[in-house]
Amino acid sequence: MDVVELLPSLYFLRFPVGHVYVWRDPDGLTLIDSGVPGSAPLIESAVRSLGHTPSDVRRLVLTHFHEDHTGSAADIVSWGDVTVYAHRDDAPFIRGEAAGPPPVLSDWERELWDRVHAGMPHVPAPPVRVDRELGDGDTLDFGGGARVLAVPGHTPGSLAVHLPGPGVLFTGDTIARAPDGQVILGVFNADPPAAVASFARQAALDVEIACFGHGEPVTEGASGLIRDAAARFTG
């Protein structure tokens, strides 16, 4: 895992699968996603490298229920007074009350699916509580006022988080970045047409930095790259 500063208040924790982001406010830290099961010690190390302790984590925002994003959430909530946020439509899956829908895989995605999952821990993500169930348009008290966008398609309750002030967008797995740097539609979607519509909605935002669950973040001119990508498969 690498710790990369994107802004003085924003850090990218680069994992082989399922990235994590840290936002720093005067009152403490917000984590966006928690990585695969077993990631908590590495996240704790990153938090300490930034001059904080695990008890400084105030919020954990889960962009969707998949185990490479919720895998270490149960460990992180044990660090202290951590509020867990997720969209209401994925909350039952995160709490372990129901099984989430599987992806609709295209032919070319099947090989990628097998390859990605071969490199992941073969343990399920432990269930974790959701303290606040979110809906479209809700605001969160970090980053100068974070706006929640419902972006279904990858999962029923996928969400994105937009920080209008600093111009940052956390997309979860609704948008990704390929190894060649190209911004692409996220893969392994439960509802592919809805995923395309959610991509187009995010393309309408003005953002400088885009933070993806998979692939390197875009650190400048992100909205232009996202709009170009949307035009390729919606135009």
PyMOL commands that set and color helices and strands:
alter all, ss='L'
color gray80, all
select helices_A, chain A and resi 40-49+54-56+67-70+73-77+91-94+107-118+192-203+222-234
alter helices_A, ss='H'
color red, helices_A
select strands_A, chain A and resi 2-7+10-14+20-25+28-32+57-61+83-87+132-134+139-140+146-150+159-163+168-172+175-177+183-185+209-212
alter strands_A, ss='S'
color yellow, strands_A
deselect
rebuild
show_as cartoon
